[in-house]
Amino acid sequence: MNRKRIFARILCGVMGVALLVLGCMEIIDAFWGGMGTALVVVNILALVRMYRFQKDEAYREKVEVEANDERYRFLRSSAWAGAGYLFILITAVAAIVLRVVGQEVLSIAAGFAVCLLMLLYWGAYLVLRKKY
C-alpha cells in the first residue's frame, strides 16, 4: 500500500476534523463545518477501502478486474456520456424556466454552465479525434 496515499488521506481527514470542530464552535459558518464532515467521512471510507484492498485477496482481485476490464470501462464511459447529456438538457431547461420566473442571475449561471460543458466537450472531442 502506498504510504503517500495513506498520509494524504489522514491529512485530509484531520483537516476535515478541524473544519468540523471550527464549525461546531461557530467560528466558521455551517457550510465549512459540513465540508469538514464530508472530508472526515470520505477519508475514513477511503482508508477502510485501502485496508480491505491490502488484506482481502478476493476484494483486491475484484477491484483490479473492475478497473482493467474492457466491459467495465465501456460501462463507465457510457454512464459519463449519459450523465453529460442529461446535465445539458436539465440545465438548459432550467435556464429557460428560471428566466421565465424572473431569476435572471440563476438563468445566466445555468446558461453559462451549459456553454462551458459544451466547450469542454468540443475541446475533448478535438483532442481525442487527433489521438485516435
N, C-alpha and C positions, 0 to 999 in steps of 0.2 A: 504494500500500500504506500502511496506517495505521501511522505511526511509534509511536504509543502501544502498539499491539498488539505490535509488534516489541520495543519496550523491555520490555514486561511479560513476554514470552516469554524474553528474555535474562535478565531479573532472576530469574525462576523457575528458569531453568537454572543460574544462579550459586548460588542458594540450594540447589539440588539438589547441586551440586558440593561446597558447604560441608558439607552433611549427609553426603554420601558420604565425604569426607575425615575428618570427625569420627568417623564410624562405623568406618572402617578403622583409625583411631588408637585405637579403643576408648574414646573419651571419652564417646560416647553409645552406646546399645545398638544391636543389629543391625537392629531394626525401623526406626529412623530412617535408618540407612545404606541400607537397602533402599528407603525412601521417597525418599531422595536420588537413588538410581539411577533410579527410576521418573520423577522430575521431570526429570532430565537427558535421558533417552530421549524422553519425551513432548514436551518442548520443542524438542529437536533435530528430531524428526519434524514438529512444527508449523511450525518455521521453514523447513524444506525444502519443506513443502506451500505455505507462503505465497510462497516464492521461485518455485516452479513455477507457482503461480497467476498471479504477476505476469509471468512470462516466456513461458509456453506458452499461446498463444491457444486451441488446441483443448481443453486441460485446463480453462482458465477457462470456456469455453462449456459443457463437460460438467458442471462443478461447479454453475454457475448454473442449468442445466436441472434437475439433480437437486434443487437447493434450492427451486426455484419450481414445478416440475411437479406437477400435481394427483395424478397416479398415484403418484409417489414420496411425497407427503405421506400419501396413504392407506396405502401400504405401511408407512411409519414408524409411523403411528398404530396400525395393526393389529398390528405387531410389539410395540409397547409394551403393548397390551391383552393379547396372548398371554403375554408375559413376566410381566405382573402376575398373571394367572390362575394360571400355573404357580408363581410365587413363593408365592402364598397357599396353594395346595394342598400344595406341598412343605413349606412351613414349618409348616402345620397338622399334617401327618402327622409331621413331625419333633418337634413339641411333644408329641404323644402318645407316640411311640416313646421320646423322651428321658425322659418321666415314667415309663414302664414300666421302663426300665433304671436308674432311680434318679438321673438327672441333673436334679434339680428346678430348680436355678438356670437351667440352659440351657433347660429346658422353659418356664419362666416367660418368659425372654427371647424365645423363639420365639413364644409366645402373644402377648406384647406387640407384637412385630413385625407379626403378623397383624392385631391390633386397630388398630395405628397406620395400616397401609396401608388398611384398610377405612374408617377415619375420614377419611383423606386423599381416598380415592375418593369418599366421600359428600359431603365438602365441595366437591370439584371438580365433582361432578355438580350440586349445587345452584347453584353459581356459573354453570356453563355452561348450565343449564336456563333461567336468567333472561336470559343473554346471547343465546341463540339461540332 
